[in-house]
Amino acid sequence: MRALSVGERLPELALPITPTMVVSTALATRDFQDVHHDRDRAQAAGSQDIFVNILTSTALCERYVSEWAGADVELRGIAIRLGAPAYPYDTLTFSGSVAAVEDGVATIAVTGAVSLGDHVTGTVRIAC
Amino acid sequence: MTGDITDEVDATVQAAATEIIGWGETAERLARDPVNQPRIDDWLEAMDFPEASRQRFAAGEAPPSMAQVWTMYGLGGRAPERDPLHAMMNILTDLGLTGVLGTNCEQTYERYLTVGEQVRVTTALESVVGPKRTGMGEGYFVTSRSTWYVDTLTPEGVASEKVASMHFRVLKFIPAVRREEAAS
């Protein structure tokens, strides 16, 4: 992998959120909680709509960093903090930068923002 | 204490937390299926990974953040009675802390899994911190640790290898909205 320098920014990645995206990713992660596929149940539970599940928030951090670093990247870990829910008809926009490079591991700081604020903030550690 | 959570409730929570933390790493479960290509393909399609990643993960390796996927309970699946996280959550629910919100998920990958491997997972309750007042309501931060292993048969016997781990934190709380309803 090419040399990384602290402060280097990743290009943004904007992902439209649709009901199909929320449902298909929840099921692809084997998460059958109704708030991820049934709008009536999600609203009864106090949500505005169905929303993206946590396994997908993590997976999309993997995708975001992989698209920038290259498909052959070796991930060491993903640590995320969850914030605003990601609802259909919103856009999840990822941004990021290289936060640290040491001992063969680069720490990439990532943020995935929706219109309500930051949906996910965290770090992805990759071998470098 | 002046919040919704009385000293009596807090004492019950702290006692339960101490006991369940003492169970240690337990509730071992096998993944329903071995790591397999159809599930990897469905996941890559749903997440809309680019073609280069789809090619990489068509050659035997599984995406690392799928680690947890292999041991999800499935539709209608239920946690065992002695699962530390679910036991703690049930106690809090029964005490009126019905709200739940995932706040942190930290995964560490020791290596990538490969198609055909059979994964198992254990769970431990790590900490219960609170009561704390939050924007959602008053509650506790419950942190659990999951550890994934692959067992391989060697001439010396079964070798158990840790392949991934996760710290998962949720806020378990008394929904603030319920307090407003009660007041009206």
Interface residues (C-beta under 8 A of the other chain):
Chain A: L15 M21 S24 T25 L27 A28 T29 R30 D31 F32 G46 I54 L55 T56 S57 T58 A59 L60 C61 E62 R63 S66 E67 G70 A71 D72 E74 L75 R76 G77 I78 A79 I80 R81 L82
Chain B: R39 D42 W43 E45 A46 M47 D48 F49 P50 A52 S53 Q55 R56 P63 P64 S65 M66 Q68 V69 M72 Y73 G74 L75 G76 L101 G102 T103 N104 C105 E106 Q107 T108 Y109 Y112 P175 V177
